[in-house]
Amino acid sequence: MAAPQEILLAEPRGFCAGVDRAIEIVERALARFGAPIYVRHEIVHNTFVVNDLKSKGAIFIEDLDEVPPGATLVFSAHGVSKAVQAEAAARGFHVFDATCPLVSKVHIEVAKLAREGYEFIMIGHKGHPEVEGTMGQLDHGIHLVEDVAGVAQVQPGQTERLAVVTQTTLSVDDAAEIMAAIKARFPAIRQPKQQDICYATQNRQDAVKMLSREVDVMIVVGSPTSSNSNRLAELARKLGVPSYMVDHADELKAEWLQGKTRVGLTAGASAPEVLVEHVIERIKELGAVAVRKMDGIVETVKFPLPKGLKQ
């Protein structure tokens, strides 16, 4: 069988500004306060990143009971509910919030509209920490919809003041389809001024759409828990390209590439570039001789660090 000849790299791929900032918050907290630093939930959904921070002294927990009094605690990039914030404050932890500013923007919008008497429909995946954090901004009046079929099941208390928000890492196309069903059922629903799906999620999905026209197989570097990485693999499959997700180069199987001349390669927003480099080396071992970068958007977004961690 023919071996791969060329690797086409998606542009952009890998780390977004929110992930960069979250990792830097943990690293700076470790440098300033010393180990251990406690982190509620995986800081970002990537095994390599989490293990690297563990080796430096970060301890990842799910329950605040696991954090000793007076410790430094970091909230993950996915955001937390009001109840978790209140519990952390009550226990006197030294808290740094690594919630992605684009997730915080959704939380602020929910709080503002709730004060005006709005109820909400949230488009997202049940059990995802970002969804739990956003829905946990209110103690009632926010209803989760995971797919088009779920739209018919929603029973808001009233429909005069109804607004929609979404998880930031969804498939742009799936979210649009669900949004259309919501608008058909609730024509007067208030939509976000700018869509909640983040710029990085959108850009990486757009890059996969472009790449899918040119490749025979798609490899997505990302951890199984990463929502935005899973969406990239799904999107390529929808576009008719066989697509596989790998957490690291060792997971790449030679048979995936048999008879495939051009291999598309991208990475979710929480996957570091070093993992992409390892995958490139592995594909070269299997026969690829050329690596070409696609043209794409150059991201220049930077988010400021919290007070107390700036240089």
Secondary structure, DSSP 8 states (H G I E B T S, - for coil): -----EEEE-SS-S--HHHHHHHHHHHHHHHHH-S-EEEES-SSS-HHHHHHHHHHTEEEESSGGGS-TT-EEEE-TT---HHHHHHHHHTT-EEEE---HHHHHHHHHHHHHHHTT-EEEEES-TT-HHHHHHHTTSSSSEEEE-SHHHHTT---S-SSSEEEEE-TTS-HHHHHHHHHHHHHH-TT-B--SS-SS-HHHHHHHHHHHHHHTT-SEEEEE--TT-HHHHHHHHHHHHTT--EEEESSGGG--HHHHTT-SEEEEEE-TTS-HHHHHHHHHHHHHTT--EEEE-------------TTS--
